[in-house]
Amino acid sequence: QVQLVESGGGLVQTGGSLRLSCAASGLTLSSYIMAWFRQAPGKEREFVARVSRSAITTYYADSVKGRFTISRDNAKNTVDLQLNSLKPEDTAVYYCAAGRFATSRVDDYDYWGQGSQVTVSS
């Protein structure tokens, strides 16, 4: 079955950096748009970034543009999210997702990981 497993979350101070990784199995990664979403306590899950099947095109939410970088390695079946210049408002559970359409909508993604907690202290 399809599995997406995130790793790399943790506690970091404001201005710090983290790198999240998503390991995929049970699917051909190159067939999917890959994305990261996040969900803060009491809030809806929101789009963070996505990368095209070929890794050529990336798209970011305005709130993370210039600070976060999404990348993928189809040969290794992994998708990463580099988080720099972190702010307390970036605190959330971060989810890796796979879908067939290049959108920012939660409902358009077929497979999800279990999430990785990122906490940014002020």
KOLDOLUM-550011 format. One record per residue (C-alpha): x, y, z. Coordinates in steps of 0.1 Angstrom, whole numbers, padded with zeros to 4 digits, always signed. Each point is the difference from the previous one (the first is absolute). Layout:
residues N
XYZ...
END
This chain:
residues 122
+0000+0000+0000+0010+0036-0004+0020+0015+0029+0013+0035+0004+0022+0004+0031+0012+0034+0012+0030+0006+0021+0022+0029+0012-0023+0021+0020+0009+0014+0034+0004+0030+0022+0020+0030-0013+0004+0036+0010-0012+0030-0021+0022+0005-0029+0012-0036+0000-0002-0027-0027-0014-0035-0004-0001-0025-0028-0030-0023-0004+0001-0031-0020-0028-0022-0014+0008-0036-0010-0025-0016-0024-0007-0036-0007-0027-0019-0018-0003+0025-0028+0020+0013-0030+0010+0034+0014+0006+0014-0035-0036-0004-0008-0011+0024+0027+0000+0037+0009+0016+0002+0034-0009+0026+0026+0003+0010+0036-0028+0013+0021-0002+0010+0036-0025+0003+0028+0003+0021+0031-0022-0007+0031-0035+0012-0005+0005+0008-0037-0007-0016-0033+0027-0018-0019+0017+0024-0024+0021-0003-0031+0037+0007+0004+0018-0011-0032-0002-0024-0030+0024-0013-0026-0007-0013-0035+0006-0036-0010+0033+0009-0017+0011+0023+0028+0003+0029-0024-0029+0020+0013-0006+0010+0036-0028+0021+0016-0002+0015+0035-0025+0016+0023+0007+0037+0004+0006-0005+0037+0031-0022-0007+0013+0013-0033+0037+0008+0002+0004-0020+0033-0010-0035-0009+0013-0022-0029-0017-0032-0012+0020-0026-0019-0004-0036-0012+0021-0030-0010-0021-0024-0020+0028-0026-0001+0001+0000+0038-0038+0004+0004+0005+0030+0023-0014+0035+0003+0017+0025+0023-0010+0034+0014+0027+0023+0012-0013+0025+0025+0022+0031+0006-0006+0032+0020-0026-0017+0020-0026+0021+0019-0023-0010+0029-0030+0001-0024+0016-0029-0020-0007-0022+0030-0022-0029-0013-0002-0036-0010+0014-0003-0034-0014-0026-0025+0014-0014-0032-0026-0007-0027-0002-0016-0034-0025+0009-0027-0007+0000-0037-0008+0037-0004+0021+0030+0006-0023+0018+0024+0002+0014+0035-0032-0016+0011+0001-0027+0028-0028-0020-0017+0020-0004-0032+0027-0021+0016-0004-0037+0002+0026-0012+0025+0012+0015+0032+0027-0006+0026-0006-0001+0037+0016+0034+0006+0030+0014+0017-0001+0026+0028+0020+0033-0005+0001+0023+0030+0016+0034-0002+0007+0017+0033+0001+0038+0003
END
